[in-house]
């Protein structure tokens, strides 16, 4: 079995769970923040919607420098939840296609994440897919569930029942 074939089912599952959370993001609360230093609800949701594009960055480049991200990484929030979901869906499709096109030698090639020229980590692309892309999405998805709970938005089931969906 090719390594990508062990990652694709997990990717599909996590992207489906992520979409269910993004479907709940209330447009009226896009600007809400739990703290002045936090992303707004809309920025966090948009960041999550953009993260699947990092599969392209992972496979099209050998390194990436976070200091080159425009606006300090604060994403431009779409005008509506529908636009947010459309962006997410397009990014998931493109990211999945990029992952599906990989060979084992490409998956084991090293990739480096930098910040202002300083190497933060170097690891095989397969590990980057799991940690820097999927786990990163899962991490921020967890944050988003807290934001939504604070806004009294019912949470969907992700890995089992929630207080809102038995």
C-alpha positions in Angstrom: 0.0 0.0 0.0 1.2 3.5 -0.9 1.6 5.8 2.1 -0.9 8.3 0.6 -3.5 5.5 0.7 -3.2 5.3 4.5 -3.5 9.1 4.8 -6.4 9.8 2.4 -9.2 8.1 4.5 -8.1 10.1 7.6 -8.0 13.3 5.5 -11.5 12.6 4.2 -12.8 11.9 7.7 -11.2 15.0 9.3 -12.3 17.3 6.5 -15.9 16.0 6.8 -15.8 16.7 10.5 -14.3 20.1 9.9 -17.0 21.0 7.4 -19.7 20.1 9.9 -18.2 22.6 12.4 -17.8 25.3 9.8 -21.4 24.9 8.8 -22.3 26.1 12.3 -20.3 29.4 12.2 -22.8 32.2 12.6 -22.2 35.0 10.1 -23.5 37.6 12.6 -20.7 36.7 14.9 -17.8 36.7 12.4 -16.2 39.8 14.2 -16.6 38.3 17.7 -13.4 37.6 19.7 -13.1 35.8 23.0 -10.0 37.9 23.8 -8.4 41.0 22.3 -5.3 38.9 21.2 -7.4 36.2 19.6 -8.5 35.7 16.1 -12.1 36.8 15.5 -14.5 33.9 15.0 -14.5 34.7 11.3 -10.7 34.8 11.1 -10.4 31.5 12.9 -12.9 29.8 10.6 -11.2 31.3 7.6 -7.8 30.1 8.7 -9.3 26.6 9.1 -10.8 26.9 5.6 -7.5 27.9 4.2 -5.3 25.2 5.9 -5.9 22.5 3.2 -4.0 24.7 0.8 -0.9 23.9 2.8 -0.8 20.5 1.1 0.1 22.3 -2.1 2.8 24.3 -0.2 4.1 21.0 1.3 4.4 19.2 -2.0 5.2 22.1 -4.4 8.0 23.5 -2.2 10.9 22.1 -0.1 10.5 24.8 2.5 8.2 27.6 3.7 8.9 30.7 5.7 6.0 31.9 7.9 7.4 35.4 7.9 6.3 35.7 4.3 2.6 35.2 5.1 0.9 38.5 4.3 -0.9 40.5 7.1 0.8 38.5 9.8 -1.4 35.5 9.0 -4.6 37.3 9.8 -6.9 36.0 7.0 -9.4 38.1 5.1 -12.8 36.9 6.3 -15.4 36.1 3.5 -18.6 38.0 3.4 -20.8 35.0 4.3 -20.8 31.4 5.7 -21.7 30.2 2.2 -18.5 31.8 0.8 -16.5 30.3 3.7 -17.8 26.8 2.9 -17.2 27.3 -0.8 -13.6 28.3 -0.1 -13.1 25.3 2.3 -14.7 22.8 -0.2 -12.4 24.1 -3.0 -9.3 24.0 -0.8 -10.2 20.5 0.3 -10.7 19.2 -3.3 -7.4 20.8 -4.4 -5.5 19.5 -1.3 -6.9 16.0 -1.6 -5.9 15.9 -5.3 -2.4 17.1 -4.4 -2.1 14.4 -1.7 -3.5 11.7 -4.0 -0.9 12.5 -6.7 2.0 11.8 -4.4 4.4 8.8 -4.6 6.2 7.3 -1.6 9.5 8.8 -2.5 7.9 12.3 -2.6 6.2 11.6 0.7 9.5 10.8 2.4 11.4 13.8 1.0 12.3 16.3 3.6 10.4 19.6 4.0 11.4 22.6 6.2 9.3 25.1 8.0 11.0 28.4 8.8 10.2 31.6 10.6 12.2 34.7 9.5 14.8 32.4 8.0 15.2 30.3 11.1 14.5 26.6 10.6 11.7 25.6 13.1 11.5 22.0 11.9 12.5 19.7 9.1 10.7 16.4 8.6 9.4 14.1 5.8 6.5 15.4 3.9 4.3 12.5 5.2 4.9 13.8 8.7 4.2 17.3 7.6 0.8 16.2 6.2 -0.1 14.6 9.6 1.3 17.3 11.9 1.5 20.6 10.1 -1.6 20.2 8.0 -4.1 17.7 9.6 -3.2 18.1 13.3 -3.1 21.8 12.8 -6.6 21.8 11.3 -7.8 19.6 14.2 -6.2 21.9 16.7 -7.9 25.0 15.4 -11.2 23.1 14.9 -11.0 22.4 18.7 -10.6 26.1 19.3 -13.5 26.9 17.0 -15.7 24.5 19.0 -14.9 26.5 22.1 -15.7 29.8 20.3 -19.1 28.3 19.1 -19.9 27.0 22.6 -19.3 30.5 24.0 -21.7 31.8 21.4 -24.3 29.2 22.3 -24.1 27.4 19.0 -25.0 23.7 19.2 -22.0 21.5 18.4 -22.2 18.6 16.0 -20.8 15.1 16.7 -17.2 14.7 15.7 -15.8 11.6 17.3 -18.9 10.7 19.3 -21.9 12.4 20.9 -21.9 15.9 22.1 -24.1 17.6 24.7 -26.1 18.9 21.7 -26.2 15.8 19.5 -26.5 12.5 21.4 
